[in-house]
Amino acid sequence: MQKKNKVTVKIMDREYTLVSEDSREHMQSVANYVDDKMRETYESNRKLSTSMIGVLTALNIADELYKINSEKVELEKRINSPQYELKTARDELEAVVAEFDRRSRSYEKMVEEFLKLIDSSSIYEAGVTQLKKRMDKLDQDLRDKEESLMRSRDEVAELEKEFSHREGQLRVIDFED
């Protein structure tokens, strides 16, 4: 025989002494639950007497218990049923197959996109290589033209010197006459 526990609880501002084999914490929890439910009932209609609040709260808690017990019985029937287990296994299998199919399609799309990217990068690299060759040729052409321009400038400078020198000689000849 277990030891009896005793606890004093407050419900709707009145003290009650409870004695049970359950733990003190459990008894306090149950009393708090009943107090909360009674206060809910009181808040919904403040004109009710304490005894009416108690009866309505008891009916509400009994209704909750009845519904929970009914759900428990139904769940126990379903869990113990081989058909339930088979249906559950089939549902799980269908979910796994559907997820596999979804991931497989996703993988195939990624492979297609990857192959397209490889093709695009090959085309891009070929284009870049051609552009580099063209730029190198244009750069060489520019250097050649700059070099030619420098030679032309040097020639022009030489010609201008020669022209100035000859012009100077012509003036000297003009003055001697």
Buried (B, 14 or more C-beta within 10 A) or exposed (E): EEEEBEBEBEBBEEEEEBEBEBEEEBBBEBBEEBBEBBBEBBEEEEEBEEEEBBEBBBEBBEEEEEEEEEEEEEEEEEEEEEEEEEEEEEEEEEEEEEEEEEEEEEEEEEEEEEEEEEEEEEEEEEEEEEEEEEEEEEEEEEEEEEEEEEEEEEEEEEEEEEEEEEEEEEEEEEEEE
